[in-house]
């Protein structure tokens, strides 16, 4: 993820996924994967047979969208509290918005996302205020900050019935995250 405007990529997009997190006040986020519900607003799954479950890549993008939306919501609440005469902020004071996250896998680039784009649409907000919320939310978002920092990922193979079996023998591999191979 980059701080600057999206740079053009000359490679051909092999596959692209888009997810959305919609925020209405302080209600639970409404999550969508490629224009279908990923979860019901009350937090439960959509139910067996109603929709295909999200793919692992969509779960990654949902984590980005959900965390970024909650970070935006926290910033909006803090701004509303700062401008309010009381410590209590009514739910109606929290701006409605939508976070759209798209991940692009490029042809010939291997099994990794080459670009993740995060777009936040505030419905009734001045551009300068939206930019300030975006900046502050970016600093708060654990998921995007983790992905931007190329975390080390530790892989282990264990034998035994359970992954945490104390008697299991195993081989540990220390490897860099796929995100660090840019």
C-alpha positions in Angstrom: 0.0 0.0 0.0 1.3 3.4 -0.8 0.7 6.9 0.5 0.8 8.5 -2.9 -1.7 8.4 -5.8 -2.0 5.0 -7.5 0.8 4.5 -10.0 0.0 3.0 -13.3 1.0 -0.7 -13.6 2.0 -1.9 -17.0 1.3 -5.5 -16.3 -2.0 -7.2 -17.1 -4.4 -7.8 -14.2 -4.9 -11.5 -13.9 -7.6 -11.4 -11.2 -9.1 -8.7 -9.2 -11.2 -8.8 -6.0 -13.3 -6.0 -4.5 -14.9 -5.9 -1.0 -16.8 -3.2 0.8 -17.4 -2.2 4.4 -20.4 0.1 4.8 -20.8 2.1 8.0 -24.1 3.6 9.1 -23.6 5.5 12.4 -22.4 3.0 15.0 -24.3 0.0 13.7 -22.3 -3.1 12.9 -20.4 -2.9 9.6 -22.2 -4.3 6.5 -19.6 -6.4 4.5 -19.8 -7.3 0.8 -17.5 -9.4 -1.4 -17.7 -8.8 -5.1 -21.2 -7.3 -4.7 -22.6 -10.1 -2.6 -23.1 -10.1 1.2 -20.2 -11.6 3.2 -22.0 -11.3 6.5 -25.3 -10.1 7.8 -25.3 -6.7 9.5 -26.0 -8.4 12.9 -22.7 -10.1 12.6 -23.9 -13.7 11.7 -23.0 -15.5 8.5 -25.4 -15.3 5.6 -26.4 -18.9 6.2 -25.7 -22.2 4.4 -26.5 -22.3 0.8 -27.3 -18.6 0.5 -24.0 -17.3 -0.8 -20.6 -18.7 -1.5 -18.3 -18.0 1.4 -15.5 -15.5 0.9 -12.2 -16.8 -0.5 -9.0 -16.5 1.6 -8.0 -13.4 -0.5 -11.4 -11.9 0.1 -11.0 -12.5 3.8 -7.7 -10.6 3.6 -9.3 -7.7 1.8 -12.3 -7.8 4.2 -9.8 -7.4 7.1 -8.4 -4.3 5.4 -11.9 -2.9 4.7 -13.2 -3.7 8.1 -10.3 -2.5 10.1 -10.0 0.7 8.0 -13.7 1.4 8.4 -13.5 1.0 12.2 -10.5 3.2 12.2 -12.4 5.9 10.3 -15.3 5.5 12.7 -13.0 6.0 15.7 -11.6 9.2 14.1 -15.1 10.5 13.3 -16.2 9.8 16.9 -13.2 11.5 18.3 -13.8 14.6 16.1 -17.5 14.6 17.1 -16.5 14.4 20.8 -14.0 17.2 20.4 -16.7 19.5 18.9 -19.4 18.5 21.3 -20.2 20.3 24.5 -20.9 16.9 26.2 -18.8 13.7 26.4 -21.7 11.7 25.0 -21.9 11.7 21.2 -25.2 10.7 19.6 -24.9 7.9 17.0 -26.4 10.3 14.4 -23.2 12.4 14.7 -21.1 9.6 13.2 -20.9 10.2 9.5 -22.0 7.4 7.1 -19.4 6.2 4.7 -18.2 3.3 2.6 -14.7 1.7 2.3 -14.0 -0.1 -0.9 -10.9 -2.3 -1.1 -9.6 -3.8 -4.4 -6.8 -6.3 -4.6 -5.2 -7.0 -8.0 -3.2 -10.1 -8.9 -1.1 -9.5 -11.9 -0.4 -11.9 -14.7 3.0 -13.4 -14.4 3.6 -11.9 -10.9 3.1 -15.1 -9.0 0.6 -15.9 -6.2 0.5 -12.5 -4.5 -1.5 -9.3 -4.7 0.6 -6.7 -6.5 -1.7 -3.8 -5.4 -4.3 -3.2 -2.7 -6.4 0.0 -3.2 -8.4 1.5 -0.4 -11.0 4.1 -1.3 -13.2 5.7 1.4 -16.3 7.6 0.3 -17.8 10.0 2.8 -21.3 11.0 1.9 -21.6 14.5 3.4 -18.1 15.8 4.2 -15.8 18.5 2.8 -12.8 17.3 0.9 -10.3 18.7 3.4 -12.1 17.0 6.3 -12.2 13.7 4.5 -8.5 13.9 3.8 -7.9 14.6 7.6 -10.0 11.6 8.6 -8.2 9.4 6.0 -4.8 10.5 7.4 -5.8 9.8 11.0 -7.5 6.5 10.2 -4.4 5.3 8.3 -2.3 5.9 11.4 -4.8 3.8 13.5 -5.5 0.9 11.1 -3.6 -2.2 12.5 -4.3 -4.3 9.4 -3.0 -1.9 6.8 -0.1 -0.9 9.0 0.8 -4.6 9.3 0.6 -5.2 5.6 2.6 -2.1 4.8 5.3 -3.2 7.2 6.0 -6.6 5.5 5.7 -8.7 8.7 7.8 -11.8 9.1 5.7 -15.0 8.9 6.8 -18.1 10.8 5.8 -21.4 9.4 5.9 -24.7 11.3 5.1 -28.3 10.5 4.2 -30.5 13.4 3.4 -34.2 13.7 0.7 -35.6 16.0 -3.0 -35.3 16.2 -3.2 -31.6 17.3 -1.2 -28.6 16.1 -0.3 -27.9 19.7 0.6 -31.5 20.7 3.5 -31.3 23.1 4.9 -34.6 21.9 4.8 -33.6 18.2 8.0 -33.4 16.3 8.3 -30.6 13.8 10.3 -28.5 11.5 10.3 -24.7 11.9 11.0 -22.4 9.0 11.6 -18.7 9.4 10.7 -16.9 6.2 9.8 -13.4 5.1 6.3 -12.5 4.3 5.1 -12.7 0.7 4.4 -9.0 1.0 8.2 -8.3 1.3 9.0 -9.6 -2.1 8.1 -6.5 -4.1 
